[in-house]
Amino acid sequence: MLGLLDLFTPTAPAWPTEDLIRVSGTSRSTCYRYIKALQAAGLLTPVAGGAWMLGPRIIELDRTMRLCDPVSAGGIPPMRRLAAESGHTGLLCLLFSGTVMCVADAPAPGAPAGLFSRGQRRPLFTGAASKVILAHLPPHQLRAIFARHRATIEAAGLGGDWESFRHALRAIREAGHGITQSEFMPGVLGIAAPLFNAEGGVLGSIGIAAKIEEVPPEARQALARQVVEAAAEACARIAEQEQSAALPARAVG
């Protein structure tokens, strides 16, 4: 039932009932039940022509996510400050189901069209925002990822064998940040640093995206230090959010 929500995209925002039945792989009566349940929950809403679109409950859930998610609540202020001080687009990203999702962005004036923005997902192997997360995953997860995606990893320049892959990720960890250019979008430079929870598990990344010509090579390390500083602040704020969330209700406030 929840898989029906995945059908709604910017290129296909409305789906007639008959099309939902056709692609659902279920019987007509079962799909009708699914649609009615999603409508009752506010996740789907009817529109003209017997079609359906995503419902207003999703907007409410999005607001709750912005206010309560530790990565959003802890990372957005440093991300916005990083964007303002650097003059480049700020990005806050989260590890999500084998991909990287942008949870917040602060576009710079004149930023290239089509930059990573809230709600978009990208693969783990392309771009600084993704690679710094990948580099800090536990070894057993990395082994499984390498076994499943060896060809993609090699095409991304991260090594064609396990030792080369490990070496590439170790270099990112030792640097404390990642810098890429023209990997996901031509002409775009990305710089990102990882975000961790209180136990040291990687959650996501914070960084900037800029036109390559606006950041000469000699200026990139200074910009990387700004990104790392923003990440440190975000991690501290995330840890505070997690501690508050873990307290019993009577102890809050």
C-alpha positions, 0 to 999 in steps of 0.5 A: 500500500505505501509503495503506491506513494512512490509512484508520485513524482514531479513528472507524474504528480497525478495518477488516475485510479485505473492506472494505480490499479494497473501498476499496483499488481493487486486486485481491483478491490485490494487497490481500492482499499489501499487508496481509501486507506491512504486517503483517510490518512491524508496521504492521498487526495482526489483531484479532477478527472478521477485522479489522485495526488499526494495529500496534505498530511505529507506537508504536516509530516514534513513540518514535524520532520523539520522541527524534530529530526536531530539532523535537521534541527541540529544541522540547518543553522550551521549549514545556513551560516556556512552558506552565508559566510562562504557565498556558496550553496549550502547542503545538508544531507542524510544517509537514507536507504542506501542513498543520500537525501538532501534534507535542507539547502541554502541556494546562493545567488546565481547558483547553477540550476539543478543543484541538489535540493531538499527531497532529492536523492543521489547514489552513494558513490558520486559527489562529495556529499555522498562520498564522505558518508560512504567513507565512514560506514562500518567495514562490514557494510562497506564489504557488502556494498562493494560486493553489490556495486563493484562496477559502479564503484570502479566507474566512480573512481573509487577503485576496482578492487577491495584494497583500492576501494579501502584506500580511497575511502581511508584518504577521505577519512584522514582528510576529514572532508571530501572535494569533488568536481563535475562528478554529479553536475558538470562545472560544479565543485562540491566540498563536504564533511561528515556528520555523526551521532553521539555514538560516532555513527555517520548520519549524513554530511554538510557542505557546499556546492559552487561553480568551479571557476568561482573557487580557484584551487588555492582557495579550496583548503580554506573553504574545506576548513569552513565546511569542517568547522560547520560540521563540528558545530552541527555534530555538537547540536545533533548530540544535544538534540539526541540527548533531549529526545532521549529524556523521559517526558517529565524531565524535559524542560 
